[in-house]
Amino acid sequence: MKYILVILITMSAMGEEPKTIDMHIPQENREEYLKPAKTFKFSLPIPMVTLSSKTRCDPRLENEAPELNGVKT
């Protein structure tokens, strides 16, 4: 079974609504997913900006392509 590594990066400035970037990266198998999911780190040293990231592994649909989406939360 093939998988998609999903990375969610949420940023919010003081007094603003958070914004989330949603990335989908194809992986050939679960083992290929595990290393980047555990080691992914993202930092942006900007004062008064909060940044968080989450990763997860979803089963890949047939012919599903990589994606990068901005999502309002």
C-alpha positions in Angstrom: 0.0 0.0 0.0 1.2 3.5 -0.8 0.9 6.4 1.6 0.8 10.2 1.7 2.8 12.1 4.2 0.7 15.0 5.3 2.4 18.0 6.9 0.4 20.8 8.5 2.1 24.0 9.4 0.0 26.6 11.4 1.1 30.2 11.8 -0.6 32.9 13.7 0.4 36.5 14.5 -0.7 38.1 17.7 -4.3 39.1 17.4 -4.8 37.4 14.0 -6.6 34.2 13.0 -4.3 31.2 12.5 -3.4 30.2 8.9 -2.5 26.6 8.0 -0.4 25.3 5.1 -1.3 21.7 4.1 1.3 19.7 2.2 0.8 16.2 0.8 3.9 14.2 -0.2 3.6 10.8 -1.7 5.5 7.9 -0.1 6.0 4.4 -1.4 5.4 2.6 1.9 4.9 3.2 5.6 8.6 2.8 6.4 9.5 5.5 3.9 7.0 7.8 5.7 8.2 7.2 9.2 11.7 8.9 9.0 10.5 12.3 7.6 7.4 12.3 9.8 9.6 11.9 12.9 12.4 14.3 11.9 10.4 17.1 10.2 11.0 20.4 12.0 10.2 23.9 10.8 11.1 27.2 12.5 10.6 30.8 11.6 12.2 33.2 14.1 9.8 36.1 13.9 8.8 38.0 17.0 5.1 37.6 18.1 4.4 34.8 15.6 3.4 31.4 16.8 4.3 28.4 14.6 3.4 24.8 15.0 3.6 21.7 12.8 2.0 18.3 12.8 2.5 15.2 10.5 0.4 12.2 9.8 0.3 9.3 7.3 -2.8 8.7 5.2 -3.4 5.9 2.8 -2.7 7.1 -0.8 -5.6 7.1 -3.2 -4.8 5.8 -6.7 -3.2 8.4 -8.9 -3.2 11.0 -6.0 -0.7 13.7 -6.8 1.4 15.9 -4.4 -0.4 19.0 -3.1 0.3 22.2 -1.3 -2.8 24.1 0.0 -3.4 27.1 2.2 -6.3 26.4 4.6 -8.1 28.8 6.9 -8.6 27.5 10.4 
